[in-house]
Amino acid sequence: MIIVTGANGKLGRAVVEQLLKRVPAEQIGVSVREPNQAQELQECGVRVRRGDFDDAESLHHAFEGASQVLIVSTGIMGEAGIPHGIRQHQAAIDAAKKAGASRMLYTSHMGSSPTSHFAPMIHHAATEELLKASGMAFTSLRNGYYAASALMLIGGAIKTGELIAPEDGPVAWTVHSDLAEATAAIISEQKLDGMTPNLTATEAIDMEGIATIATEILGRTIRRIVVSDQEFRDRLLSQGVPEASVNMRMGMFLASRQGDFAQVDPTLAHLIGRPPVNIREVLQESISHRQG
Ligand SMILES: NC(=O)c1ccc[n+]([C@@H]2O[C@H](COP(=O)([O-])OP(=O)(O)OC[C@H]3O[C@@H](n4cnc5c(N)ncnc54)[C@H](OP(=O)(O)O)[C@@H]3O)[C@@H](O)[C@H]2O)c1
């Protein structure tokens, strides 16, 4: 049985929907914290069990009979020591091993590195070390940067006409739906062992490029304004953004400035058999939705 965790979340749910197009429902199980939110899946014949990475016993039940387990990263950062999210991923890896799965898959990220400026990349790198140390066959999906994050970055600028951010670099913005389709193909066709190539759309674009595209779509100017790192920090802090979130956002700009999210790769397009959705299409759809 293929087990998917995080199936009440955006990526996990989309992966299950794609898997349902490829394998019989009775071969799919989900491990979710709130089974009642997965009723639709149950009605399709998917096995729904409660699984919480903070509760090892629940995972043993949820992963029972697993052949492959897709571990969707929780994105939980935590404080000093071994961060909470990494302990959670270790619990999921242990449970997959105990269940006798022959392969684990994990939603990592392009730019995963122990020395990244962007904290989630350090966590992904640490989890990849756990996958290697498990002795099991694994696939670490080096997912592209979610295009949904670009929409968050440009959200305010569409109202104000000013996209204010520190110096950045190109990012290979990639949509959830393409990543989900590729993940389902990788699982059902048993493709790609170890670290995957970056699973990205075909272009990387910086904030200036995003402002230009938004300007064209809106028919009015969105000005990209580069501020110093200190000014950006001060602005966010004065808006009441907690310091940890400020550090996180700054980390993203520092990492992209270094080119950590710039490398595009054709693997995603090959897996889904068509060009991935590009950032212009994402912006177009989002802006028409706002205007509609
Ligand atoms: N590639 C990127 O650019 C990018 C950007 C942001 C995040 N990410 C990573 O990609 C992951 C999936 O993205 P998404 O958009 O699907 O996020 P999402 O909708 O927030 O889904 C995250 C999932 O993690 C599950 N989760 C949280 N704590 C858990 C726990 N203790 N035990 C088991 N499951 C737990 C959540 O379960 P519930 O449904 O029960 O809450 C949820 O289903 C994120 O969690 C994050 O690690 C990637």
The ligand as a Gaussian input file, in Angstrom:
#p B3LYP/6-31G(d) Opt

LIG

0 1
 N        8.647000      23.938000      -1.952000
 C        8.332000      25.042000      -1.286000
 O        8.480000      26.166000      -1.760000
 C        7.752000      24.991000       0.079000
 C        7.264000      26.166000       0.661000
 C        6.666000      26.072000       1.901000
 C        6.619000      24.857000       2.542000
 N        7.139000      23.734000       1.951000
 C        7.098000      22.405000       2.601000
 O        6.193000      21.567000       1.876000
 C        5.274000      20.984000       2.803000
 C        3.953000      20.694000       2.121000
 O        3.463000      21.888000       1.591000
 P        1.907000      22.227000       1.622000
 O        1.719000      23.428000       0.780000
 O        1.121000      21.011000       1.363000
 O        1.737000      22.669000       3.140000
 P        0.462000      22.477000       4.077000
 O       -0.790000      22.576000       3.288000
 O        0.666000      23.400000       5.219000
 O        0.617000      20.972000       4.578000
 C        1.512000      20.607000       5.574000
 C        1.077000      19.253000       6.084000
 O        1.944000      18.856000       7.168000
 C        1.120000      18.189000       8.082000
 N        1.661000      18.153000       9.437000
 C        1.979000      19.201000      10.231000
 N        2.341000      18.742000      11.450000
 C        2.228000      17.393000      11.408000
 C        2.443000      16.360000      12.360000
 N        2.806000      16.620000      13.630000
 N        2.222000      15.082000      11.977000
 C        1.813000      14.780000      10.721000
 N        1.595000      15.712000       9.778000
 C        1.786000      17.016000      10.122000
 C       -0.156000      19.001000       8.106000
 O       -1.184000      18.216000       8.647000
 P       -2.637000      18.825000       8.967000
 O       -3.342000      18.835000       7.644000
 O       -3.184000      17.853000       9.940000
 O       -2.390000      20.210000       9.544000
 C       -0.354000      19.302000       6.632000
 O       -1.137000      18.331000       5.994000
 C        5.201000      22.016000       3.930000
 O        4.751000      21.414000       5.129000
 C        6.629000      22.484000       4.028000
 O        7.438000      21.579000       4.776000
 C        7.692000      23.786000       0.739000

